[in-house]
Amino acid sequence: MLPDHLAYHLKILFIGFNPGLQSEAEGHHYANPTNRFYAILKEAGLTDRQLSPDEDHKLLEYGYGLTNIVDRPTRGAADLTSEDYAIGRKRLLEKIRMYQPLVNCYVGKGVYQKFSGVKKADWGYQPIDQVEGVRDFVAPSTSGLVRMTLEELTEIYRHLHVTK
């Protein structure tokens, strides 16, 4: 199982769908070379340099954490079941309540929709937060399968800056 990187009172908790097979095999989040997660964080000014997947734990030094709504690795999110999400929602809610980040950043609109049950969500901060005291921010998936350019993705992530 791919380990979470969590700490109390994070600035941002990044929440993905689930580990991909490559991330699971390598033991690091966003390990697929086509995934743009670390490039986007750097380009959006959220990190001062582009981290590599094997440095995923170093995000804690920036006040950022990593987890997923579902722990089970699959080839893609389409392989997840409603049971996976039901179990995952409970576990994620427990993590958010325990660690109390300032912001939950859902890395993919579908992640937010599966967690919240909200049918329609725009990019950015949401009008209603799912856990009191924790802001919800919806951002696009950073997967190479997403048809947005690095610049388009980065522009959305730039709005994520949090001051503590």
C-alpha positions as CSV (number, residue, x, y, z in Angstrom):
1,M,0.0,0.0,0.0
2,L,1.3,3.4,-0.9
3,P,2.0,5.4,2.3
4,D,0.2,8.7,2.9
5,H,2.3,11.7,3.8
6,L,0.4,13.4,6.6
7,A,1.0,15.8,9.5
8,Y,-1.2,17.9,11.7
9,H,-2.4,21.3,10.5
10,L,-1.0,21.1,7.0
11,K,-1.5,24.1,4.7
12,I,-2.7,21.9,1.9
13,L,-3.7,18.2,1.7
14,F,-3.6,17.0,-1.9
15,I,-6.1,14.2,-2.4
16,G,-5.9,12.0,-5.5
17,F,-8.2,9.2,-6.7
18,N,-5.9,6.2,-5.9
19,P,-2.4,5.0,-6.6
20,G,-1.6,4.1,-10.1
21,L,0.3,0.8,-10.7
22,Q,3.6,2.6,-11.3
23,S,3.2,4.7,-8.1
24,E,2.4,1.6,-6.1
25,A,5.4,-0.3,-7.6
26,E,7.8,2.5,-6.9
27,G,6.3,3.5,-3.5
28,H,5.9,7.2,-4.4
29,H,2.9,9.4,-5.3
30,Y,2.5,10.6,-8.9
31,A,5.4,8.4,-10.1
32,N,4.3,8.0,-13.7
33,P,6.6,10.1,-15.8
34,T,3.6,11.5,-17.8
35,N,2.1,12.9,-14.6
36,R,2.6,16.6,-14.3
37,F,1.9,17.0,-10.5
38,Y,5.4,18.1,-9.4
39,A,6.0,20.3,-12.5
40,I,2.7,22.1,-11.8
41,L,3.5,22.7,-8.1
42,K,6.8,24.3,-9.2
43,E,5.3,26.3,-12.0
44,A,2.4,27.5,-9.8
45,G,4.9,28.8,-7.2
46,L,3.8,26.2,-4.6
47,T,7.4,24.7,-4.4
48,D,10.7,26.5,-5.1
49,R,11.9,23.7,-7.3
50,Q,10.5,20.7,-9.1
51,L,10.5,17.7,-6.8
52,S,10.8,14.2,-8.1
53,P,8.3,11.4,-7.1
54,D,11.0,9.9,-4.8
55,E,11.0,13.2,-2.9
56,D,7.2,13.1,-2.3
57,H,7.8,13.0,1.5
58,K,9.6,16.4,1.2
59,L,6.2,18.0,0.5
60,L,5.7,17.9,4.3
61,E,8.5,20.5,4.6
62,Y,6.3,22.9,2.5
63,G,3.3,22.2,4.7
64,Y,1.7,19.9,2.1
65,G,0.4,16.3,2.5
66,L,-0.6,13.6,0.1
67,T,-3.3,11.0,0.3
68,N,-6.0,9.4,-1.9
69,I,-9.7,8.8,-1.6
70,V,-9.1,5.1,-2.3
71,D,-6.0,3.1,-1.2
72,R,-6.3,0.3,-3.7
73,P,-3.9,0.7,-6.7
74,T,-5.4,0.3,-10.2
75,R,-4.5,1.0,-13.8
76,G,-6.9,3.9,-13.7
77,A,-9.7,5.5,-11.7
78,A,-12.3,3.9,-14.0
79,D,-11.3,0.5,-12.4
80,L,-12.6,1.7,-8.9
81,T,-15.9,0.3,-7.6
82,S,-18.7,2.0,-5.6
83,E,-17.6,-0.1,-2.7
84,D,-14.0,1.3,-3.0
85,Y,-15.4,4.8,-2.8
86,A,-17.8,4.1,0.1
87,I,-14.8,2.7,2.2
88,G,-12.5,5.5,0.9
89,R,-15.0,8.3,1.8
90,K,-15.1,7.1,5.4
91,R,-11.3,6.8,5.7
92,L,-10.7,10.2,4.0
93,L,-13.2,11.9,6.3
94,E,-11.4,10.5,9.3
95,K,-8.0,11.7,8.0
96,I,-9.3,15.2,7.4
97,R,-11.0,15.4,10.8
98,M,-7.9,14.1,12.5
99,Y,-5.2,16.2,10.7
100,Q,-7.2,19.4,10.1
101,P,-5.4,20.8,7.1
102,L,-6.3,24.4,6.1
103,V,-7.2,23.3,2.6
104,N,-8.1,20.0,0.9
105,C,-7.0,20.2,-2.7
106,Y,-8.9,17.5,-4.7
107,V,-6.6,16.5,-7.6
108,G,-9.4,15.9,-10.1
109,K,-12.9,17.1,-10.2
110,G,-14.1,13.5,-9.9
111,V,-12.3,13.0,-6.6
112,Y,-14.2,15.9,-5.1
113,Q,-17.5,14.6,-6.6
114,K,-17.0,11.1,-5.3
115,F,-16.1,12.4,-1.8
116,S,-18.8,15.1,-1.5
117,G,-21.6,13.8,-3.6
118,V,-21.8,17.2,-5.3
119,K,-22.7,16.7,-9.0
120,K,-21.3,20.0,-10.4
121,A,-18.2,21.7,-9.2
122,D,-16.1,24.5,-10.8
123,W,-12.3,24.8,-10.5
124,G,-11.0,26.5,-7.4
125,Y,-12.4,27.1,-3.9
126,Q,-15.9,25.6,-3.3
127,P,-18.8,27.6,-1.9
128,I,-19.5,24.8,0.7
129,D,-16.8,23.0,2.6
130,Q,-17.3,19.3,3.4
131,V,-15.5,19.5,6.8
132,E,-16.0,22.5,9.0
133,G,-12.9,24.6,9.2
134,V,-11.2,23.1,6.1
135,R,-11.5,24.8,2.8
136,D,-12.2,22.7,-0.3
137,F,-10.3,23.5,-3.6
138,V,-11.0,21.5,-6.8
139,A,-8.2,21.3,-9.3
140,P,-7.8,19.3,-12.4
141,S,-6.1,15.9,-12.4
142,T,-2.4,16.2,-13.3
143,S,-2.4,12.9,-15.3
144,G,-0.9,13.0,-18.7
145,L,-4.3,11.8,-20.0
146,V,-5.9,15.2,-19.1
147,R,-6.1,17.3,-22.3
148,M,-5.2,20.6,-20.6
149,T,-1.8,22.2,-21.3
150,L,0.7,22.6,-18.5
151,E,0.0,26.4,-18.6
152,E,-3.8,25.8,-18.2
153,L,-3.3,23.5,-15.3
154,T,-0.8,25.8,-13.6
155,E,-3.1,28.8,-13.9
156,I,-5.7,26.9,-11.8
157,Y,-3.2,25.7,-9.2
158,R,-1.8,29.3,-8.8
159,H,-5.1,30.1,-7.0
160,L,-4.2,27.6,-4.3
161,H,-1.7,29.7,-2.4
162,V,-2.4,29.5,1.4
163,T,-0.9,31.7,4.0
164,K,-0.8,30.4,7.5
